[in-house]
Amino acid sequence: VALAVIDFTQSMAETHVLHPAGTNMMGFDLPFLEHYLFAEDQWWRFHRLLSYRALDMTAIRLTQTALGADPYEHYTQTKSHRVTDCLDMDISEYVEWLDLVKRAAPTPHGKHTG
């Protein structure tokens, strides 16, 4: 499995910059993969394919909180914390956040778009 992950990641890295992204990828996801999936020599083959720049959804949620918003207000049910559920949630929230940032960003002439 580890070699298939490395092969897939290598194929994506040939045409894309791969930024680790998610809610806790530096504190949980990547260490989990390192410990449970990859042998030591495999981990470095995988890890070198990733950018050192990461997108941390926790930082985005903390920023929203600092600005007076509640990024957790729409959670009305307990989540399963299954991989696909967490990925779907992070992707959806990132798209919403990106839309907000785009609307608030000034246009080249200094006017807001939102």
C-alpha positions in Angstrom: 0.0 0.0 0.0 2.8 2.4 0.9 4.5 2.0 -2.5 1.1 2.7 -4.3 0.7 5.8 -2.2 4.2 6.9 -3.1 3.7 6.2 -6.8 0.4 8.1 -6.9 1.9 11.0 -5.0 4.9 11.1 -7.3 2.6 11.2 -10.4 0.7 14.1 -8.9 3.9 15.9 -7.9 5.1 15.9 -11.5 2.5 18.5 -12.4 1.3 19.9 -9.1 2.6 21.5 -5.9 1.3 19.2 -3.2 0.5 21.2 0.0 -0.5 19.1 3.0 -4.0 20.3 3.9 -6.6 19.6 6.5 -7.7 20.1 10.1 -4.7 18.6 11.9 -2.4 17.2 9.2 0.9 18.2 10.9 -0.1 17.0 14.3 -2.1 13.8 13.4 -2.5 12.9 9.7 1.2 13.0 8.6 2.6 11.5 11.8 -0.1 8.7 11.5 1.0 7.9 8.0 4.7 8.0 9.0 4.1 5.7 11.9 1.6 3.2 10.5 2.0 3.1 6.8 5.5 3.9 5.7 8.8 2.2 6.6 11.5 4.8 7.4 13.0 4.9 3.9 9.5 5.1 2.3 8.5 8.0 4.5 11.3 10.2 3.2 10.5 9.3 -0.4 6.8 10.3 0.3 7.6 13.4 2.4 10.0 15.0 0.0 7.2 15.1 -2.6 5.2 17.5 -0.4 5.6 21.2 -0.1 6.7 22.5 3.3 3.9 25.0 3.0 0.6 23.6 4.5 -3.0 24.7 4.6 -4.3 24.2 8.1 -8.0 24.5 8.5 -7.7 24.9 12.2 -5.8 28.2 11.6 -8.7 29.4 9.3 -11.3 28.5 12.0 -9.3 30.2 14.7 -9.1 33.3 12.5 -12.9 33.2 12.0 -13.3 33.0 15.8 -10.9 35.9 16.3 -13.1 38.0 13.9 -16.2 37.2 15.9 -17.6 34.4 13.8 -18.4 30.9 15.0 -17.0 28.4 12.5 -18.6 25.5 14.3 -22.2 26.9 14.4 -23.5 24.7 11.6 -22.4 21.5 13.4 -25.8 20.2 14.6 -24.9 16.5 14.7 -22.0 14.5 16.0 -19.6 13.7 13.2 -18.3 10.2 12.6 -14.7 11.4 12.0 -14.4 9.0 9.1 -11.8 10.0 6.6 -14.3 10.9 3.9 -16.5 12.9 6.3 -13.6 14.9 7.6 -12.2 15.5 4.1 -15.7 16.5 2.7 -16.1 18.9 5.7 -12.7 20.5 5.3 -13.1 20.9 1.5 -16.6 22.4 1.9 -15.4 24.8 4.6 -12.4 25.8 2.6 -14.5 26.6 -0.4 -16.8 28.7 1.7 -13.9 30.5 3.3 -12.2 31.2 -0.1 -15.5 32.6 -1.4 -15.6 35.0 1.6 -12.0 36.1 1.1 -12.6 36.6 -2.7 -15.6 38.8 -2.0 -13.7 40.9 0.6 -10.6 41.3 -1.6 -10.1 44.6 -3.3 -10.3 44.6 -7.1 -7.3 46.0 -9.0 -9.0 49.5 -8.8 -9.4 49.4 -5.0 -13.1 48.5 -4.9 -14.4 45.5 -3.0 -16.1 42.8 -5.0 -18.7 41.9 -2.3 
